[in-house]
Amino acid sequence: MPRILPTLISITILALTSTHCSTISVSQIWPPNQKTTNPTRIPVVIWHGLSDSYANPALDDLAKKIDLRYPGTTVYKIRLADSDPQDRRATWFGSANEQVDSVCDQLAELDELSLGFDAIGLSQGGQLMRAYVERCNRPHVRNLITLGSQHMGVSGTAPCSGLFDLGCHVLHKLIESGTVYGPYAQQKVIPAQYFRDQSNLAPYMKHNAFLRDINNERWNDSQPVDSGSHPIGEPEDGVEYEPRKEQYKLNFQSLENFVMFRFTADTLVIPPTSAYFTIPNATQSTLPDVLDPIPIALQDLPIYQEDYIGLKVLDEAGKIHYGTCVGAHMQIDEACWENVMDWLGGRRRPDPAHSFLPEPQQQLVFQNE
């Protein structure tokens, strides 16, 4: 078994309240002395995932590895609150839209990022960082790298880790009660804001407050035959036609590279195909979504074919790439991180001969979601 560094940090969510985004800040973590930075290196910004925190020592370890490979690289981490417990809670409770807005303001104030940066989104942080690119992108992102993210949402949740895993229990109750698209969930519970049940899209299209917007989805969108979707029908009361946001597409397709990594043994992202921006093939998959269903190719989805956000433009330009990390969700071994770092440090493209399936080595473990 590989050695695990650091020990998994248990979570305690103190109260079922929203976190005010006025406390969001961006924290520089490496190098500690600004004089050691190399101005020719492209800075890196990391947005951590659900149940995790800016204080996780694993983030510092990742930053040190970046600096070892690309000396002088400045690494920043998104910070959602002033303390470790509050930062963890903010990944569960709050408004994704408000958090993205605040991060847009914070990054715009950093002179060190004015010429652009590379962005890494860890799990939930992946779609949040993508929202930054689409909605703001000032300063601009050169390469966007996501690991185990939920670009096409989640349609279920894994079992909770224990009695005190409050955020998880709240999300389960919202899903079971059918209120996951309700006003409270869509304004106060972050994972509910990227919940997307492909078999029942009508409430998602009508009420989702975050993912539907950054995916530029609309009520009358077509759906793949093999997706298992039921016809939505005519717009319901309260659903008004709105054009897709062209600026989202312009910003997103300005990326030099969009790189998506998934984990080979991911049982926390349901369905795991979401990490590759796609959904299960309902007619061919015999396994439950929690295992490893057969995906519909991204190129067969309307979001690609009709190019809602610029995926087709990026793909046809050879700018969409896929990577695989061996292991469970957010267990990042050194081989995985080496592949991630291929996209940093001013290197435009990794060696085409470089394998994305190395043998697992030492692992950095992040709080499982």
N, C-alpha and C positions, 0 to 999 in steps of 0.2 A: 504493500500500500504506500502511496506517496505520502510524504510528511506534510501535515497541514499547518499552514501559517496564515494569519494568527488563529488562535482559538475562536471559534464561532461566538459572536457576541449575542447574548440573549436580549430580547427586547421587552420593555415595559412601556405600555402606552398609558399615560396617566389619566387622561380624561377624554370624553367624547365631545371635543370642541374643535372648532376650526382654528388654524394658525394664521395669524395676520401676516400678510406678505410684506408689510413694511419692514420686517426684521430680516428679510432675505439679504444675504451678502455673498460676495465672491471672495474666497480666501486663497491667498497664494500659499502653496505648500512646498514648492521646490523650484529652484534652490532657495534657501532661506535668506541668503545675502544677495540683494539685487545686483551687486557689483560682479557676481559670478555669472550672470546671464550672458548669453551670446545673442546679440541683436540680429544675427543672420538666421537664427533658428526660429521656426514658426512656433508660437506658443501653443499650449494644449489646454483645453477646458474639459473637465470631467463632471458629468451629472450622475450622481449615484442613484440607486434604485430603491424600491419599496422596502421598508423596515430597516434601511441602512442609514448611515449618518456620515457627515463630513469628518467625524472624529474616528472613523474606523481606521486602525493602523494599516490595513491592507491598501488603502488609497495612497498612503505615504510610501509604502513599498512599491506600488506601481509607478509612482512618480520618480522614485530613485532609479528604478530600472530604465525609465525613459532617459533620465539624465546620464546614466552610465553609457547608454548607447548613443545618445546625441547630447554631448556635454554642453551645458549652459542653457538647456531648454527650460523655459519657465512653465510650470504646470499650475493651473488654478482648479479649484473644486467649487462647485455650486453648493451654497450653504443656505438652507431654508429657514433656519432659526439660530438663536444665539447659543443654545446649549445642545449637548448630545441628545438627551431625551426629547427635547422639543423638535429637534431636527428629524428624528425618527418619526415622531407623531405627525409632523408635517407631510411626510410621504404617504400617510393614510388619510388624514383629515385636512380638508381645505378645498380650494378651487384651483384646478390645474390651469385655467385661463389666467387667474390672478398671479399665480406663481410664474408663469411664462412672461407675463407683462412686466413683472418686477425684475426678473432676470434680464430681460431686454434692456431695461433702464440701467441696471448695474453694469452689464458688460459694455454698454456704450460709454461709460465713464472711465474705463480703463485704457489709458494711453498706450499701454504695452500691447493691446490687442488691435490697435487702430489699423494695422496693415493686414489683419486677418488672423485666423487661428484654425487649428484642427480640433474637432469636437468628438468626444467619446461619450456615448450614452450607455450606461449600465442598466440593463433590464428596463424598468419603467422610465428611467432617465433617457432612454433612446427616443421614445416618441415625444417626450417633453423637449428634448434638444432639437428634434425635427420640427416641432412647432416653432421654436425660436428661429430656425432657418426660414421657414415659410412666412412667418408673420413679421419678422424684424430684419435679421441678417445684417445689422449694422452694429458692430463690425462684422464682416462677412466670414462665413465658414468655408474653408478650403475643402477639407475631407471630413465627412460625417461617418463615424464608425459606431455601430450599435451592436451590443452583445445581449442575446436572449431577450430582445425587446418585443413589444406587442403591437406591431404596426397595423395589424388587422384586428386588434382587440383581443379580448378573451371571452369565451362563452361559458366558462365555469371556473371554479376555484379548487385548489387542492385542499385536503384536510388541514385543519388548523393545528398548530404545533403544540397547543396546550390551552389550559383554562384561561390563562392571562393574555392570550393572543387576541386582544380585544378587537383590533381592526379587522382581522380575519373573520371573527365571529359576527361582527356587524355586517360585513360584506355578504357572508353566507345568509344571514337573516333577510337582507334586502333582496337577494336573488330568490330565496325560497318564498318570500311573501309577495313577490311580483312588484316590489316598489323600487327596484334598482334604477329605474328611469324616472323616479319621482323627484320633485324639487329638492328635497333634502339631500338625496344621494348625489344628484347632479351638481349640487353646489358645495357639498361638504365632504364627500367621500371620494378620494382621488381615483381608486381603481374602478369605481362605478362609472366614472367618466370616460373610460375606454372599454366598458362592457359592451359586447356586440354579439348577439345571438343570431347567427346566419339563418337559422330556421324560423326566426320571428323578427323580421327587420322593421316592421311598421313602428313599434314604439321607439326603437333606436332612431329611426329617421325623423321621428316627430320630436323626441325629447332629449336625445344625447347632447350634452353641452360642450364636448371637447373633441373626441375622436372623429365624429362625423364632420366636424368643421375642418380639421387639419387634413382629412382625407378628401375633402371637397365633394362629399357625397350628397346626393339630393333625393327627394322622395321618389321621383319617377325614373331613377336609374335602373337599367337592365341588370339582370343577375345571371350568372352562369347556369346552364341547364343542370350541371352535376353538383351544384352547390347545396341542394336540399332546401332552397329558399321557397317559401310560399308566396304566391303573387300578392303584392301589396295592394293593388287596386287603385282606385281614384283617391286623390288627396282627401284626408279627413278634415273636419272643421279645425281651424287653427293652423293648418299647414299652408303656408304661402310659398309660391314659386320664388326662388332667389337664384340669380346666376352664380356660377362658380367664381371663386375669387382668383382672378388671373394673376394677381401679384404673388399668391402662394406658389403658383406654377413657375413664374419667372424667377423667384428667389430659389426655389428648390432645384431647378434645372441648372442653376449657376454653379452648383457644386462641381469640383473637379473629380471627386469620387464619392460614391455612396457605398459603404461596405457593411454587409450584414453578417454577423456571426450567430450561429445557433449552437446549443449544447446537445451532445449526442444522447444524453440520458436525462433530458429535461422533462420532469413530470409536474412542474409547477406552472408553466405556461400552457394553458389549455385553450386552443390547440397549439402544439409546439410549432406548427407551420407558420404561425403569426410572426415568428422571428425572421422569416424570409419574405414577409409582406404578402402572404397568400393564405388560403383557407383549405380545409380538407375537401377531397372529392367524395361527396356523400354516396355516390353510386358505386365507387370502386373500393372505398375503404371498408375493411371488415373489422378493423380495430377501433376501440373507443378513442375519442379525441385526445384523451389524456396520455395515450401511448404514442404511437407514431403513425398517424393516418397518412394515406397517400394524398399528396397535395394536388390542387389544381395549379398548373403552371401560372406564374405571374403574368405571362404574356397572354393568357386566356381570360384574364379578369378585366371587367370594364374599366376599372381604375387605371389600367395600363392601356387597353385598346383605345379608349376615349381620352386618355392622357389627362386625368383630372388634375394631377399635381406635377407632371413632368417626368414620371418614371419612364415613359416610352422614349422621350428625348434623351435622357441619360443612358438608357440601355442601348439605343442605337448608336450612341457615341462611344460605347465601350466603357461606360463609367459606373456601371453597377457590378458589384463583386460580392461573392459569397465565401464565407469561411466557416469552419467547423471546429468547435472546441470539445475535446473528449472529456465527458464527465457530466455531473449533475448541474442543475441551474446555478449559475454564478460561482462555480468552482473553477477558477482560472489557473491553469497550470502554466509553467514557464513557456512551454511550447506554444500554447495559445497566445500568451501575451507577446511573444516574439512575432507572431503573425500579425497581431494588432499593430505592433510598433513598426512593421514594414510600411505602414501608411502615414507615419509621422516623420519628423525631422527633415522635411524638405524633399524627401524621396517621392517622386511623382508616382512611380508604380513599382510594386515588388517584383522580384525575379519571377517570371512566368513558370520557371521550373520548381519554384519553392512549394513544397507540399503543405496543404492545409490539414493534413492528417498525421501529425507526428506522434510519437509515443508520449504518453503523459509523463510529466516529471513532477517537480515541486508544485504545490498548488497554493494559491491565495484564495481564501474562502470569504465570500461576502454573505451577509445575512440573507438566508433564503426567504423568498417572498411567499 
